[in-house]
Amino acid sequence: MDRFAKLVKVVRERGGNGPGGGRPWCLPPADRVLLVAVYYRTNLTMRQLAPLFGVSSATV
């Protein structure tokens, strides 16, 4: 959990919340980091990941 928290902190510090304008993100930064980690770790498709996070495949 500590490593995950550090990773989320680094993503936030490096602009993980986006440039500011435009549409807001559907998922909070921690969920986005987790989604990417699950994607790389399991090699699931975006259609398979979408229901796990309660979003559409386009959002993934």
HTML snippet that shows the backbone in 3Dmol.js (N, CA, C, O; Angstrom):
<script src="https://3Dmol.org/build/3Dmol-min.js"></script>
<div id="view" style="width:600px;height:400px;position:relative"></div>
<script>
const pdb = `
ATOM      1  N   MET A   1       0.818  -1.192   0.000  1.00  0.00           N
ATOM      2  CA  MET A   1       0.000   0.000   0.000  1.00  0.00           C
ATOM      3  C   MET A   1       0.866   1.261   0.000  1.00  0.00           C
ATOM      4  O   MET A   1       0.506   2.270  -0.606  1.00  0.00           O
ATOM      5  N   ASP A   2       2.014   1.195   0.687  1.00  0.00           N
ATOM      6  CA  ASP A   2       2.886   2.367   0.726  1.00  0.00           C
ATOM      7  C   ASP A   2       3.436   2.694  -0.657  1.00  0.00           C
ATOM      8  O   ASP A   2       3.503   3.860  -1.045  1.00  0.00           O
ATOM      9  N   ARG A   3       3.825   1.669  -1.392  1.00  0.00           N
ATOM     10  CA  ARG A   3       4.346   1.896  -2.742  1.00  0.00           C
ATOM     11  C   ARG A   3       3.279   2.454  -3.667  1.00  0.00           C
ATOM     12  O   ARG A   3       3.552   3.328  -4.490  1.00  0.00           O
ATOM     13  N   PHE A   4       2.076   1.948  -3.527  1.00  0.00           N
ATOM     14  CA  PHE A   4       0.978   2.445  -4.347  1.00  0.00           C
ATOM     15  C   PHE A   4       0.701   3.911  -4.033  1.00  0.00           C
ATOM     16  O   PHE A   4       0.489   4.711  -4.944  1.00  0.00           O
ATOM     17  N   ALA A   5       0.701   4.265  -2.764  1.00  0.00           N
ATOM     18  CA  ALA A   5       0.468   5.655  -2.358  1.00  0.00           C
ATOM     19  C   ALA A   5       1.572   6.560  -2.902  1.00  0.00           C
ATOM     20  O   ALA A   5       1.299   7.677  -3.341  1.00  0.00           O
ATOM     21  N   LYS A   6       2.806   6.085  -2.877  1.00  0.00           N
ATOM     22  CA  LYS A   6       3.918   6.867  -3.427  1.00  0.00           C
ATOM     23  C   LYS A   6       3.758   7.051  -4.933  1.00  0.00           C
ATOM     24  O   LYS A   6       4.022   8.131  -5.461  1.00  0.00           O
ATOM     25  N   LEU A   7       3.328   6.002  -5.618  1.00  0.00           N
ATOM     26  CA  LEU A   7       3.120   6.082  -7.061  1.00  0.00           C
ATOM     27  C   LEU A   7       2.022   7.088  -7.398  1.00  0.00           C
ATOM     28  O   LEU A   7       2.178   7.886  -8.323  1.00  0.00           O
ATOM     29  N   VAL A   8       0.932   7.058  -6.670  1.00  0.00           N
ATOM     30  CA  VAL A   8      -0.158   8.013  -6.895  1.00  0.00           C
ATOM     31  C   VAL A   8       0.337   9.435  -6.635  1.00  0.00           C
ATOM     32  O   VAL A   8      -0.015  10.357  -7.370  1.00  0.00           O
ATOM     33  N   LYS A   9       1.143   9.616  -5.604  1.00  0.00           N
ATOM     34  CA  LYS A   9       1.690  10.936  -5.296  1.00  0.00           C
ATOM     35  C   LYS A   9       2.574  11.440  -6.429  1.00  0.00           C
ATOM     36  O   LYS A   9       2.492  12.610  -6.802  1.00  0.00           O
ATOM     37  N   VAL A  10       3.420  10.571  -6.982  1.00  0.00           N
ATOM     38  CA  VAL A  10       4.293  10.961  -8.092  1.00  0.00           C
ATOM     39  C   VAL A  10       3.468  11.325  -9.321  1.00  0.00           C
ATOM     40  O   VAL A  10       3.776  12.296 -10.011  1.00  0.00           O
ATOM     41  N   VAL A  11       2.435  10.560  -9.593  1.00  0.00           N
ATOM     42  CA  VAL A  11       1.578  10.853 -10.752  1.00  0.00           C
ATOM     43  C   VAL A  11       0.913  12.215 -10.570  1.00  0.00           C
ATOM     44  O   VAL A  11       0.849  13.000 -11.517  1.00  0.00           O
ATOM     45  N   ARG A  12       0.425  12.502  -9.385  1.00  0.00           N
ATOM     46  CA  ARG A  12      -0.195  13.818  -9.123  1.00  0.00           C
ATOM     47  C   ARG A  12       0.809  14.942  -9.295  1.00  0.00           C
ATOM     48  O   ARG A  12       0.491  15.977  -9.882  1.00  0.00           O
ATOM     49  N   GLU A  13       2.021  14.748  -8.788  1.00  0.00           N
ATOM     50  CA  GLU A  13       3.054  15.785  -8.872  1.00  0.00           C
ATOM     51  C   GLU A  13       3.476  16.054 -10.314  1.00  0.00           C
ATOM     52  O   GLU A  13       3.858  17.174 -10.652  1.00  0.00           O
ATOM     53  N   ARG A  14       3.408  15.047 -11.148  1.00  0.00           N
ATOM     54  CA  ARG A  14       3.848  15.196 -12.537  1.00  0.00           C
ATOM     55  C   ARG A  14       2.703  15.540 -13.486  1.00  0.00           C
ATOM     56  O   ARG A  14       2.831  15.387 -14.701  1.00  0.00           O
ATOM     57  N   GLY A  15       1.615  15.993 -12.946  1.00  0.00           N
ATOM     58  CA  GLY A  15       0.519  16.451 -13.781  1.00  0.00           C
ATOM     59  C   GLY A  15      -0.512  15.400 -14.109  1.00  0.00           C
ATOM     60  O   GLY A  15      -1.154  15.480 -15.156  1.00  0.00           O
ATOM     61  N   GLY A  16      -0.690  14.426 -13.256  1.00  0.00           N
ATOM     62  CA  GLY A  16      -1.642  13.356 -13.482  1.00  0.00           C
ATOM     63  C   GLY A  16      -3.088  13.782 -13.451  1.00  0.00           C
ATOM     64  O   GLY A  16      -3.966  12.996 -13.807  1.00  0.00           O
ATOM     65  N   ASN A  17      -3.364  14.998 -13.037  1.00  0.00           N
ATOM     66  CA  ASN A  17      -4.741  15.485 -13.022  1.00  0.00           C
ATOM     67  C   ASN A  17      -5.097  16.196 -14.312  1.00  0.00           C
ATOM     68  O   ASN A  17      -6.176  16.779 -14.410  1.00  0.00           O
ATOM     69  N   GLY A  18      -4.238  16.164 -15.285  1.00  0.00           N
ATOM     70  CA  GLY A  18      -4.523  16.770 -16.579  1.00  0.00           C
ATOM     71  C   GLY A  18      -4.131  18.234 -16.629  1.00  0.00           C
ATOM     72  O   GLY A  18      -3.726  18.813 -15.620  1.00  0.00           O
ATOM     73  N   PRO A  19      -4.252  18.831 -17.806  1.00  0.00           N
ATOM     74  CA  PRO A  19      -3.830  20.215 -17.981  1.00  0.00           C
ATOM     75  C   PRO A  19      -4.755  21.237 -17.333  1.00  0.00           C
ATOM     76  O   PRO A  19      -4.359  22.389 -17.161  1.00  0.00           O
ATOM     77  N   GLY A  20      -5.948  20.858 -16.976  1.00  0.00           N
ATOM     78  CA  GLY A  20      -6.846  21.784 -16.295  1.00  0.00           C
ATOM     79  C   GLY A  20      -8.155  22.000 -17.022  1.00  0.00           C
ATOM     80  O   GLY A  20      -9.215  21.848 -16.414  1.00  0.00           O
ATOM     81  N   GLY A  21      -8.126  22.345 -18.290  1.00  0.00           N
ATOM     82  CA  GLY A  21      -9.352  22.589 -19.040  1.00  0.00           C
ATOM     83  C   GLY A  21      -9.944  21.299 -19.580  1.00  0.00           C
ATOM     84  O   GLY A  21      -9.382  20.218 -19.405  1.00  0.00           O
ATOM     85  N   GLY A  22     -11.064  21.427 -20.224  1.00  0.00           N
ATOM     86  CA  GLY A  22     -11.693  20.261 -20.850  1.00  0.00           C
ATOM     87  C   GLY A  22     -12.594  19.495 -19.906  1.00  0.00           C
ATOM     88  O   GLY A  22     -12.983  19.978 -18.843  1.00  0.00           O
ATOM     89  N   ARG A  23     -12.914  18.282 -20.331  1.00  0.00           N
ATOM     90  CA  ARG A  23     -13.809  17.447 -19.532  1.00  0.00           C
ATOM     91  C   ARG A  23     -13.096  16.915 -18.303  1.00  0.00           C
ATOM     92  O   ARG A  23     -11.905  16.609 -18.363  1.00  0.00           O
ATOM     93  N   PRO A  24     -13.809  16.801 -17.187  1.00  0.00           N
ATOM     94  CA  PRO A  24     -13.182  16.246 -15.982  1.00  0.00           C
ATOM     95  C   PRO A  24     -13.002  14.735 -16.116  1.00  0.00           C
ATOM     96  O   PRO A  24     -13.725  14.083 -16.871  1.00  0.00           O
ATOM     97  N   TRP A  25     -12.052  14.191 -15.394  1.00  0.00           N
ATOM     98  CA  TRP A  25     -11.805  12.759 -15.395  1.00  0.00           C
ATOM     99  C   TRP A  25     -12.967  12.038 -14.727  1.00  0.00           C
ATOM    100  O   TRP A  25     -13.571  12.563 -13.792  1.00  0.00           O
ATOM    101  N   CYS A  26     -13.277  10.851 -15.198  1.00  0.00           N
ATOM    102  CA  CYS A  26     -14.336  10.042 -14.587  1.00  0.00           C
ATOM    103  C   CYS A  26     -13.853   9.327 -13.330  1.00  0.00           C
ATOM    104  O   CYS A  26     -14.624   9.092 -12.400  1.00  0.00           O
ATOM    105  N   LEU A  27     -12.573   8.987 -13.316  1.00  0.00           N
ATOM    106  CA  LEU A  27     -12.012   8.259 -12.183  1.00  0.00           C
ATOM    107  C   LEU A  27     -11.024   9.141 -11.425  1.00  0.00           C
ATOM    108  O   LEU A  27     -10.334   9.959 -12.034  1.00  0.00           O
ATOM    109  N   PRO A  28     -10.948   8.986 -10.117  1.00  0.00           N
ATOM    110  CA  PRO A  28      -9.933   9.717  -9.352  1.00  0.00           C
ATOM    111  C   PRO A  28      -8.535   9.196  -9.683  1.00  0.00           C
ATOM    112  O   PRO A  28      -8.404   8.098 -10.225  1.00  0.00           O
ATOM    113  N   PRO A  29      -7.492   9.958  -9.369  1.00  0.00           N
ATOM    114  CA  PRO A  29      -6.121   9.549  -9.731  1.00  0.00           C
ATOM    115  C   PRO A  29      -5.737   8.163  -9.220  1.00  0.00           C
ATOM    116  O   PRO A  29      -5.080   7.411  -9.940  1.00  0.00           O
ATOM    117  N   ALA A  30      -6.123   7.814  -8.016  1.00  0.00           N
ATOM    118  CA  ALA A  30      -5.754   6.499  -7.477  1.00  0.00           C
ATOM    119  C   ALA A  30      -6.373   5.374  -8.308  1.00  0.00           C
ATOM    120  O   ALA A  30      -5.720   4.363  -8.565  1.00  0.00           O
ATOM    121  N   ASP A  31      -7.619   5.545  -8.726  1.00  0.00           N
ATOM    122  CA  ASP A  31      -8.266   4.525  -9.550  1.00  0.00           C
ATOM    123  C   ASP A  31      -7.640   4.438 -10.938  1.00  0.00           C
ATOM    124  O   ASP A  31      -7.531   3.350 -11.503  1.00  0.00           O
ATOM    125  N   ARG A  32      -7.227   5.581 -11.491  1.00  0.00           N
ATOM    126  CA  ARG A  32      -6.567   5.565 -12.802  1.00  0.00           C
ATOM    127  C   ARG A  32      -5.237   4.842 -12.739  1.00  0.00           C
ATOM    128  O   ARG A  32      -4.903   4.075 -13.642  1.00  0.00           O
ATOM    129  N   VAL A  33      -4.470   5.080 -11.676  1.00  0.00           N
ATOM    130  CA  VAL A  33      -3.190   4.392 -11.508  1.00  0.00           C
ATOM    131  C   VAL A  33      -3.429   2.898 -11.335  1.00  0.00           C
ATOM    132  O   VAL A  33      -2.713   2.084 -11.918  1.00  0.00           O
ATOM    133  N   LEU A  34      -4.419   2.536 -10.546  1.00  0.00           N
ATOM    134  CA  LEU A  34      -4.737   1.125 -10.340  1.00  0.00           C
ATOM    135  C   LEU A  34      -5.180   0.470 -11.641  1.00  0.00           C
ATOM    136  O   LEU A  34      -4.793  -0.662 -11.928  1.00  0.00           O
ATOM    137  N   LEU A  35      -5.981   1.167 -12.420  1.00  0.00           N
ATOM    138  CA  LEU A  35      -6.442   0.629 -13.697  1.00  0.00           C
ATOM    139  C   LEU A  35      -5.261   0.319 -14.614  1.00  0.00           C
ATOM    140  O   LEU A  35      -5.209  -0.750 -15.224  1.00  0.00           O
ATOM    141  N   VAL A  36      -4.324   1.244 -14.710  1.00  0.00           N
ATOM    142  CA  VAL A  36      -3.148   1.021 -15.558  1.00  0.00           C
ATOM    143  C   VAL A  36      -2.307  -0.134 -15.029  1.00  0.00           C
ATOM    144  O   VAL A  36      -1.809  -0.945 -15.810  1.00  0.00           O
ATOM    145  N   ALA A  37      -2.146  -0.215 -13.714  1.00  0.00           N
ATOM    146  CA  ALA A  37      -1.374  -1.313 -13.123  1.00  0.00           C
ATOM    147  C   ALA A  37      -2.026  -2.661 -13.409  1.00  0.00           C
ATOM    148  O   ALA A  37      -1.343  -3.627 -13.750  1.00  0.00           O
ATOM    149  N   VAL A  38      -3.350  -2.724 -13.270  1.00  0.00           N
ATOM    150  CA  VAL A  38      -4.070  -3.972 -13.566  1.00  0.00           C
ATOM    151  C   VAL A  38      -3.939  -4.311 -15.044  1.00  0.00           C
ATOM    152  O   VAL A  38      -3.758  -5.474 -15.404  1.00  0.00           O
ATOM    153  N   TYR A  39      -4.030  -3.307 -15.894  1.00  0.00           N
ATOM    154  CA  TYR A  39      -3.903  -3.528 -17.339  1.00  0.00           C
ATOM    155  C   TYR A  39      -2.547  -4.138 -17.683  1.00  0.00           C
ATOM    156  O   TYR A  39      -2.476  -5.129 -18.410  1.00  0.00           O
ATOM    157  N   TYR A  40      -1.478  -3.551 -17.165  1.00  0.00           N
ATOM    158  CA  TYR A  40      -0.134  -4.061 -17.463  1.00  0.00           C
ATOM    159  C   TYR A  40       0.112  -5.422 -16.829  1.00  0.00           C
ATOM    160  O   TYR A  40       0.796  -6.268 -17.405  1.00  0.00           O
ATOM    161  N   ARG A  41      -0.440  -5.627 -15.659  1.00  0.00           N
ATOM    162  CA  ARG A  41      -0.172  -6.863 -14.934  1.00  0.00           C
ATOM    163  C   ARG A  41      -0.954  -8.059 -15.502  1.00  0.00           C
ATOM    164  O   ARG A  41      -0.443  -9.178 -15.533  1.00  0.00           O
ATOM    165  N   THR A  42      -2.190  -7.817 -15.947  1.00  0.00           N
ATOM    166  CA  THR A  42      -3.049  -8.922 -16.358  1.00  0.00           C
ATOM    167  C   THR A  42      -3.236  -9.037 -17.861  1.00  0.00           C
ATOM    168  O   THR A  42      -3.640 -10.087 -18.360  1.00  0.00           O
ATOM    169  N   ASN A  43      -2.943  -7.949 -18.596  1.00  0.00           N
ATOM    170  CA  ASN A  43      -3.122  -7.921 -20.045  1.00  0.00           C
ATOM    171  C   ASN A  43      -4.588  -8.131 -20.438  1.00  0.00           C
ATOM    172  O   ASN A  43      -4.875  -8.688 -21.498  1.00  0.00           O
ATOM    173  N   LEU A  44      -5.514  -7.684 -19.582  1.00  0.00           N
ATOM    174  CA  LEU A  44      -6.932  -7.720 -19.926  1.00  0.00           C
ATOM    175  C   LEU A  44      -7.218  -6.638 -20.968  1.00  0.00           C
ATOM    176  O   LEU A  44      -6.491  -5.650 -21.068  1.00  0.00           O
ATOM    177  N   THR A  45      -8.273  -6.837 -21.731  1.00  0.00           N
ATOM    178  CA  THR A  45      -8.652  -5.828 -22.706  1.00  0.00           C
ATOM    179  C   THR A  45      -9.403  -4.700 -22.007  1.00  0.00           C
ATOM    180  O   THR A  45      -9.811  -4.825 -20.852  1.00  0.00           O
ATOM    181  N   MET A  46      -9.575  -3.608 -22.725  1.00  0.00           N
ATOM    182  CA  MET A  46     -10.296  -2.475 -22.152  1.00  0.00           C
ATOM    183  C   MET A  46     -11.754  -2.831 -21.908  1.00  0.00           C
ATOM    184  O   MET A  46     -12.371  -2.339 -20.964  1.00  0.00           O
ATOM    185  N   ARG A  47     -12.296  -3.681 -22.756  1.00  0.00           N
ATOM    186  CA  ARG A  47     -13.685  -4.122 -22.559  1.00  0.00           C
ATOM    187  C   ARG A  47     -13.818  -4.966 -21.302  1.00  0.00           C
ATOM    188  O   ARG A  47     -14.871  -4.960 -20.664  1.00  0.00           O
ATOM    189  N   GLN A  48     -12.774  -5.689 -20.937  1.00  0.00           N
ATOM    190  CA  GLN A  48     -12.810  -6.493 -19.724  1.00  0.00           C
ATOM    191  C   GLN A  48     -12.556  -5.654 -18.473  1.00  0.00           C
ATOM    192  O   GLN A  48     -13.096  -5.946 -17.406  1.00  0.00           O
ATOM    193  N   LEU A  49     -11.737  -4.617 -18.603  1.00  0.00           N
ATOM    194  CA  LEU A  49     -11.429  -3.766 -17.454  1.00  0.00           C
ATOM    195  C   LEU A  49     -12.576  -2.832 -17.088  1.00  0.00           C
ATOM    196  O   LEU A  49     -12.765  -2.510 -15.915  1.00  0.00           O
ATOM    197  N   ALA A  50     -13.340  -2.399 -18.084  1.00  0.00           N
ATOM    198  CA  ALA A  50     -14.399  -1.409 -17.855  1.00  0.00           C
ATOM    199  C   ALA A  50     -15.375  -1.839 -16.750  1.00  0.00           C
ATOM    200  O   ALA A  50     -15.626  -1.042 -15.846  1.00  0.00           O
ATOM    201  N   PRO A  51     -15.933  -3.048 -16.773  1.00  0.00           N
ATOM    202  CA  PRO A  51     -16.868  -3.428 -15.703  1.00  0.00           C
ATOM    203  C   PRO A  51     -16.211  -3.529 -14.327  1.00  0.00           C
ATOM    204  O   PRO A  51     -16.866  -3.314 -13.306  1.00  0.00           O
ATOM    205  N   LEU A  52     -14.921  -3.854 -14.300  1.00  0.00           N
ATOM    206  CA  LEU A  52     -14.231  -3.954 -13.014  1.00  0.00           C
ATOM    207  C   LEU A  52     -14.162  -2.603 -12.295  1.00  0.00           C
ATOM    208  O   LEU A  52     -14.170  -2.535 -11.066  1.00  0.00           O
ATOM    209  N   PHE A  53     -14.093  -1.525 -13.098  1.00  0.00           N
ATOM    210  CA  PHE A  53     -13.985  -0.187 -12.520  1.00  0.00           C
ATOM    211  C   PHE A  53     -15.280   0.597 -12.627  1.00  0.00           C
ATOM    212  O   PHE A  53     -15.339   1.752 -12.205  1.00  0.00           O
ATOM    213  N   GLY A  54     -16.324  -0.015 -13.187  1.00  0.00           N
ATOM    214  CA  GLY A  54     -17.628   0.621 -13.257  1.00  0.00           C
ATOM    215  C   GLY A  54     -17.698   1.784 -14.223  1.00  0.00           C
ATOM    216  O   GLY A  54     -18.427   2.750 -13.998  1.00  0.00           O
ATOM    217  N   VAL A  55     -16.925   1.685 -15.318  1.00  0.00           N
ATOM    218  CA  VAL A  55     -16.917   2.736 -16.339  1.00  0.00           C
ATOM    219  C   VAL A  55     -17.084   2.091 -17.710  1.00  0.00           C
ATOM    220  O   VAL A  55     -17.066   0.867 -17.834  1.00  0.00           O
ATOM    221  N   SER A  56     -17.244   2.914 -18.728  1.00  0.00           N
ATOM    222  CA  SER A  56     -17.374   2.377 -20.080  1.00  0.00           C
ATOM    223  C   SER A  56     -15.991   2.026 -20.640  1.00  0.00           C
ATOM    224  O   SER A  56     -14.972   2.495 -20.133  1.00  0.00           O
ATOM    225  N   SER A  57     -15.967   1.212 -21.672  1.00  0.00           N
ATOM    226  CA  SER A  57     -14.691   0.859 -22.281  1.00  0.00           C
ATOM    227  C   SER A  57     -14.032   2.075 -22.922  1.00  0.00           C
ATOM    228  O   SER A  57     -12.805   2.125 -23.020  1.00  0.00           O
ATOM    229  N   ALA A  58     -14.820   3.055 -23.360  1.00  0.00           N
ATOM    230  CA  ALA A  58     -14.252   4.278 -23.913  1.00  0.00           C
ATOM    231  C   ALA A  58     -13.520   5.079 -22.832  1.00  0.00           C
ATOM    232  O   ALA A  58     -12.517   5.735 -23.113  1.00  0.00           O
ATOM    233  N   THR A  59     -14.019   5.021 -21.614  1.00  0.00           N
ATOM    234  CA  THR A  59     -13.367   5.716 -20.497  1.00  0.00           C
ATOM    235  C   THR A  59     -12.041   5.063 -20.153  1.00  0.00           C
ATOM    236  O   THR A  59     -11.065   5.744 -19.840  1.00  0.00           O
ATOM    237  N   VAL A  60     -12.013   3.748 -20.211  1.00  0.00           N
ATOM    238  CA  VAL A  60     -10.772   3.027 -19.933  1.00  0.00           C
ATOM    239  C   VAL A  60      -9.732   3.418 -20.956  1.00  0.00           C
ATOM    240  O   VAL A  60      -8.605   2.926 -20.909  1.00  0.00           O
TER     241      VAL A  60
END
`;
const viewer = $3Dmol.createViewer("view");
viewer.addModel(pdb, "pdb");
viewer.setStyle({}, {cartoon: {color: "spectrum"}});
viewer.zoomTo();
viewer.render();
</script>
